[in-house]
Amino acid sequence: MSKILFRKDNDSLMKYFLIGEVVIAILIIIILLANITFSKNGIISFCKLRMQISKKHSQIQELVLENYKLNKMIESLKDEDGLMVERIAREKLMLLKPGEVVYLIQPEN
């Protein structure tokens, strides 16, 4: 009879050890998942960096387009007939060709 009691006590003791091992394993998994998610090199940091990279790519595309437009303007200013330079000089600097007369008409009040 005592052998049966010992066996039942041994089984319940094994169940407690198994439950303890499962709880420890679950805690380790939770700690690892929290570390993977919230650490310095975790998933959240990775997502933030991806968003920053995406923004930088769009800024680069805008700058490339602006650079292209500026290069086109430079090429038109270097053009040998000088029409672009003349147009800018007339519009922005109010320059005239020799012999030209400018009439300024003031609006009525």
RANORUR-V554748 format. One record per pair of residues at least 4 apart in sequence whose C-alpha atoms are under 7 Angstrom apart, sorted by the first residue. I is the first residue (numbers start at 1). J is the second residue. D is the distance in Angstrom with one decimal. If there is no record, write none. Layout:
BEGIN
i | j | d
I | J | D
I | J | D
END
This chain:
BEGIN
i | j | d
1 | 5 | 6.7
2 | 6 | 6.2
3 | 7 | 6.2
4 | 8 | 6.3
5 | 9 | 6.2
6 | 10 | 6.0
7 | 11 | 6.2
8 | 12 | 6.3
9 | 13 | 6.1
10 | 14 | 6.1
11 | 15 | 6.2
12 | 16 | 6.4
13 | 17 | 6.4
14 | 18 | 6.1
15 | 19 | 6.1
16 | 20 | 6.1
17 | 21 | 6.1
18 | 22 | 6.2
19 | 23 | 6.1
20 | 24 | 6.1
21 | 25 | 6.1
22 | 26 | 6.1
23 | 27 | 6.2
24 | 28 | 6.2
25 | 29 | 6.2
26 | 30 | 6.2
27 | 31 | 6.1
28 | 32 | 6.1
29 | 33 | 6.1
30 | 34 | 6.1
31 | 35 | 6.1
32 | 36 | 6.1
33 | 37 | 6.0
34 | 38 | 5.8
35 | 39 | 5.1
35 | 42 | 7.0
36 | 42 | 4.9
36 | 43 | 6.4
37 | 42 | 4.8
37 | 43 | 4.8
37 | 44 | 6.0
38 | 42 | 5.4
38 | 43 | 6.9
38 | 44 | 6.3
40 | 45 | 6.5
41 | 45 | 5.9
41 | 46 | 6.7
42 | 46 | 6.2
43 | 47 | 6.2
44 | 48 | 6.3
45 | 49 | 6.2
46 | 50 | 6.2
47 | 51 | 6.3
48 | 52 | 6.3
49 | 53 | 6.1
50 | 54 | 6.2
51 | 55 | 6.3
52 | 56 | 6.2
53 | 57 | 6.1
54 | 58 | 6.4
55 | 59 | 6.2
56 | 60 | 6.1
57 | 61 | 6.2
58 | 62 | 6.3
59 | 63 | 6.2
60 | 64 | 6.1
61 | 65 | 6.2
62 | 66 | 6.2
63 | 67 | 5.9
64 | 68 | 6.1
65 | 69 | 6.3
66 | 70 | 6.2
67 | 71 | 6.1
68 | 72 | 6.2
69 | 73 | 6.3
70 | 74 | 6.1
71 | 75 | 6.2
72 | 76 | 6.2
73 | 77 | 6.2
74 | 78 | 6.2
75 | 79 | 6.3
76 | 84 | 6.5
77 | 82 | 6.8
77 | 84 | 5.8
77 | 85 | 5.9
82 | 86 | 6.1
83 | 87 | 6.1
84 | 88 | 6.2
85 | 89 | 6.1
86 | 90 | 6.1
87 | 91 | 6.1
88 | 92 | 5.7
89 | 93 | 5.0
89 | 94 | 6.4
89 | 95 | 5.7
90 | 94 | 4.7
90 | 95 | 4.9
90 | 96 | 6.6
96 | 100 | 6.2
END
